[in-house]
Amino acid sequence: MSTKYYLQKVPAESVQPGYSLAIRTDGKFRLFQVECTQTSQLAGQPAMIRLTSVAENADRPWVLEYEAGTPVVRLFGICEAAAS
């Protein structure tokens, strides 16, 4: 079965808790459910955006860090599901 999704590239600093992101790891996409966002900036450095996911299977949360302006892929929903 093949599924198509509504996706949009958004800057990391626009991500909000509750967003679903499609994160590419090892050539495959993984779902990243955003639980918390934090922004930090040191003098003379670009702002850094820290995204934290919901912990899965009692594991530690998945944490990603991006420089402000870095595009990430937001998942909006299912566009089409079809048998392949």
Buried (B, 14 or more C-beta within 10 A) or exposed (E): EEEEBEBEEBEBBEBEEEBBBBBEEEEEBEEBBBBEBEEEEEEEEEBBBBBBBEEEEEEEEBEBEBEBEBEBBBBEEEEEEEEE
